[in-house]
Amino acid sequence: MIKVSVMYPNGKDVTFDSDYYTNSHLPMIVNALGDALKGLELDLGIASRVPGEPAPYVAIAHLKFDDVAAFQAAFGPHAKTFADDVKNYSNVEGQLQISNLVTF
């Protein structure tokens, strides 16, 4: 199992509409990816390790797939649609990382 994390960095001029992201963008992704998507989690940043400092990321979405090939096959045909929607919820692009998912 792999996890695809899309991380939206926080910063002074960053805007992020978590309501739109949660209620419109993510459901669009879930519907488009179908059965290839094995799970989805959303982290909305609230703080960092230093009291009073903002979280380093405003949001991190974690999408789970069986393997990289399954992710690429499901995500690839919709990548432009997903990217075009970013302007509706943020002024910053997400950073994408693919990881092996290790559970304990």
N, C-alpha and C positions, 0 to 999 in steps of 0.2 A: 504494500500500500504506500502511496506517496501523498504528500500534502503540498498544494500550491498555495503559497501565501502571497497576498497582494497587500503591500504595506504603503499607507499614505503618510508621508512624513509631515510632521507638524512644523510650524514656523510662524513668524511674526505676521505675515500677510496671507496665510493659508486660510481658505474657506472650505468648509465641508458640511453638506446638508445631510445629516445622518438619517433624517426622516425619509428623504427621497431615496437614499442609498438602501435603507432597510425595506421600504415598502414598494419601490419601483425597480431599482437596478438589480438587486439580488434576486427578486422573483423572476425577472427577465432571464437572468443567467440560469437559474434552476430549471426553468421551462425549456430553455434552449439546449442545455446539456443532457437532459433526460436521465436515463438509467446509468449513464457513464459516471455521473456525480454520485459518490457514495456517502457524502456528508458535507455539511457546511457549518462553519462557526464564524461569528463576528465578534471581534474585540473592539470596543470603543474606548480610546485612551482617556484616562482621567487624571493621571499623575505620573511623575517619574520617581526615581529613588531619592531625589533631593526634595525635601519638603518645600512646597510653594512653586516649584518649577513644573511647567506643563509636560504632559506625556510626549515622548519623542515621536510618536505616531498618533494621528487623530483617529485612525481606524486601521485594522488589519483583518482581512477576510481570509479564512482558511478553507480551501476546497480539497476534498479527498477523492482520489481516483485509485483504481487498481494499479496502474503503472503509467509511465510517461507517455507511452504510445496511446493509451486510452484517453489521457488528457489532451494530447495533440489532435487526435481524431475528432474529439467532441468539441474542443474549444476553437480550433483553427477556422472552421467555416463561419464562426460568429465573431471572430476577433475584432473586425472592423466595426461591427454594430456595437459591441461592448465598449470599444475605445471612443466611438462617436458620442456615447452617452455620458462620458465623464464630465463634459461641460455643464451638464444638468445638476451635478452635485458637488463639484470641486474645481478649484483652479490649480491643482497639483496632480501630476500623474503618479499612479501607484508603481512601486517597485515590486517586481515579481521574483519570487524565489521558489524553486522546486526542491523538496527535501524528502528523503526516506523517512517514513513515519515509524518510529520506534516507541512501543508502549511497554510499560512496566506493570 
